């Protein structure tokens, strides 16, 4: 989109929805946007442009605001008390006040310059993304979600968190907290979890016996010496590579399709009961042989040279 401004939009005073967004691969050219006269707006999407400021103080009927992927250094949504969805990720925000946005159910504010965010008033939140990424690491050093008991999806990955308390978030189904500095993680109260991704932390212990609904578990690049997945019979994907495991029992995980246990201290691994297994990564261990005769036909195997593979 080569449009640099939307002069004239102010005359559409009854406008309820405005979409002038680009996308992450094709950045827009919009450098300014004045919606102060568009007081009936309920939906505004202006993401992935080149906006340095955005004034929505007059747009008090807004319920959905998508302004991610711009160059915003500040964003005032204190007058937008009807907001249910707010996406302001990939900007340059160093603070974000959502204390008056008590109707929020969806908030995406990752890849900014936030070191903390107060969510104590946002008790309706169901989905929260405050993550960074491989190219834009976040700098969140604390996150309190104790008041957000309706959360079903939390992504706080690629930050600098040293602790994370999700004991009151019993509705969580998806938790992504990988690439932080966590030394412990208690998910014993989160028995609705189907996805847990906590790789690239400093965990020495991970107890998932209460998480019997898990289908995807990724705990690679930690310091785990033991991993008991005997109660996780719904598991389809398990990534536990780059730990210190000497034993891995997947005999009860008969739904497994994907298993990655590279770079551990395993001397053997029994996959005779994993008849659905299609992908097995087990290099850089101490294996001498591998029997995959009971696994899925044409299983893909990544293993060290010289290992005897029985098909």
C-alpha positions, 0 to 999 in steps of 0.5 A: 500500500503506497498511500501515505495519508488518508486526508478526507477521512474526517468527512466520513463521520458515520464510519464504523470500521476502518481498515488501512493496515498492510502486513508484516511482509509488505509494510505500508507507507501510511505516516499519519492518521487522523481519526478524531472526527470519526467518533462512531468507529468501533473497529480500527486496523492500521497495522504495519505502517509507519505511524509515529503517533496515533490519537484515539482519544475521541474514538470512545466506541472502539471495541477493536484496535489493531495498530501493531507494526508501527513506530509508536512510542506511546499509546493512550487508550484510557478513553477507550473503555469499550475495547475488547481487542487490542493489538499494539505489538511490534512498536516502540512502547516503553509503557502501556496503561490498560487499567481502564480497559476492563473489557479487554479479552484479547491483548497482544503487546509483545515486541515493544520496550515494556519491562512490566505491565499492570494487568490487575484490572483486566480480569476479563482477559482470555488471551495475552501475548506479551512475547518477543521473538528471535529478532526482537527479544522482549525485556519484560522482567516481571509479569503478574497474571494472578488476577487474570483467572480467565486466561486460556492462552498466555505467550510470554516467551522471549523475555527476561522473566526469572519467575512466573506464577500461573497457579491461579490461571486454571483455565489455561490451555496454551502456555508459551514461556520459552526463552526466559530465565525461569529456574522453576515452573509449577503447572500443577494447577493447570490441568486443562493445558494442551500445549506447554512450551517452556524450552530455553530456560534454566529448569532443573525440574518439570512436573507434568503428572497433573497435565493429562490433557497435554498434546504438545510438550516442548521443554528443550534446552533446560537442565532436566535430569528426569522427565516423567510423561507416563501420565501424559497419554494424549501427547502427540509431540514431545521435544526434550532435546538438549537436557541431561536425561539419562532415561526417557520412558515413552511407552505410555505415549502411544499417540506420539507422532513427533519425538525429539530427544537429541543431545541428552545422555540416553543409552537406549530408547524404547519406541516399540509401543509408539506405533504412530511415531513419524518423526524421531530425532535422537542424535548426540546421545549414547545410543548404539542401536534403535528399533523402529520396526513397530513405528509408522511406516517410512518414519523419519529418523535423525540419528548419529552415524554408526547406530544400528537401525532396525526397521 
